[in-house]
Amino acid sequence: MDAKALEQRALPIPDGLDAPEDQVIELARVWWNGTGPLMNIRPALAEPGAVGVVLAELAWHYSHAYAEHRGLDQATAFKAICDSWSAAHARAAASAEGATAQ
């Protein structure tokens, strides 16, 4: 797939980025290639623990999106996301350094 085709599938920049320009930064860009995620990440947050907050917000928003766009129950979707996170996290923690959570 070429860059133009990928750009057409990219999500738009969200509304509401009203902080000063030097405080707004893209943290991650994640793509799914059919078998797993491919990503570029920027460790720009001063505290690594803040990434946990971002991931929790992401899970919450994903569960609502699944409810709105896929007709799933939001609480069920959120539980599935959290359960999958826990299982993947346990695999990653048990793996050799450098392994992914898949």
Legacy VTK file of the C-alpha trace (Angstrom):
# vtk DataFile Version 3.0
C-alpha trace
ASCII
DATASET POLYDATA
POINTS 102 float
0.000 0.000 0.000
1.474 3.361 -0.944
1.724 6.422 1.297
-1.159 8.248 -0.405
-3.509 5.297 0.113
-2.442 5.079 3.751
-2.944 8.796 4.272
-6.513 8.450 2.955
-7.128 5.892 5.739
-5.536 8.054 8.442
-7.686 9.580 11.142
-8.177 13.339 11.077
-6.490 15.624 13.578
-8.976 16.045 16.447
-10.804 19.268 17.173
-10.124 20.955 20.476
-6.349 21.179 20.385
-6.526 24.580 22.050
-3.385 24.371 24.182
-0.363 26.439 23.156
1.295 24.992 20.065
4.440 23.975 21.943
2.328 21.804 24.288
0.456 19.822 21.602
2.230 16.701 20.367
1.181 13.461 18.701
2.116 10.599 21.038
1.500 7.572 18.845
0.441 6.448 15.418
-0.807 2.851 15.327
-1.712 0.786 12.275
-3.036 -2.767 12.043
-1.557 -4.856 9.205
-3.947 -7.799 9.467
-1.887 -9.772 11.935
-0.727 -7.218 14.477
-0.018 -3.583 15.239
2.700 -1.482 13.680
3.407 1.761 15.451
5.501 4.815 15.863
5.589 6.175 19.396
7.014 9.312 20.937
7.884 9.087 24.641
7.151 12.783 25.123
5.365 12.709 28.477
7.629 13.662 31.377
6.281 10.896 33.617
6.087 7.357 32.184
3.110 6.708 34.478
1.115 9.249 32.476
1.153 6.753 29.598
-1.005 4.487 31.779
-3.564 7.286 32.008
-3.484 7.675 28.216
-3.976 3.919 27.740
-6.876 3.850 30.213
-8.552 6.759 28.405
-7.959 5.012 25.101
-9.614 1.815 26.382
-12.600 3.776 27.698
-13.048 5.658 24.417
-12.630 2.466 22.386
-15.365 0.766 24.413
-17.734 3.643 23.688
-16.813 3.579 19.993
-17.562 -0.159 19.842
-20.917 0.508 21.470
-21.751 3.346 19.079
-20.403 1.930 15.826
-20.597 -1.835 16.315
-23.676 -2.128 18.540
-21.790 -3.793 21.388
-22.616 -3.166 25.012
-20.114 -0.574 26.285
-19.417 -2.342 29.582
-18.901 -5.665 27.799
-16.548 -4.040 25.280
-14.607 -2.334 28.065
-14.251 -5.621 29.969
-13.030 -7.394 26.813
-10.437 -4.664 26.242
-9.253 -4.796 29.857
-9.151 -8.616 29.909
-7.136 -8.658 26.687
-4.773 -6.016 28.081
-4.210 -8.088 31.211
-3.454 -11.248 29.231
-1.132 -9.459 26.791
0.603 -7.630 29.624
1.224 -10.912 31.461
2.711 -12.437 28.285
4.959 -9.426 27.752
6.119 -9.442 31.367
6.962 -13.148 31.134
8.771 -12.824 27.809
12.374 -11.963 27.149
13.206 -8.278 26.979
12.239 -6.753 23.650
9.278 -9.038 23.024
5.870 -7.599 22.228
2.646 -8.093 24.135
1.000 -10.098 21.352
LINES 1 103
102 0 1 2 3 4 5 6 7 8 9 10 11 12 13 14 15 16 17 18 19 20 21 22 23 24 25 26 27 28 29 30 31 32 33 34 35 36 37 38 39 40 41 42 43 44 45 46 47 48 49 50 51 52 53 54 55 56 57 58 59 60 61 62 63 64 65 66 67 68 69 70 71 72 73 74 75 76 77 78 79 80 81 82 83 84 85 86 87 88 89 90 91 92 93 94 95 96 97 98 99 100 101
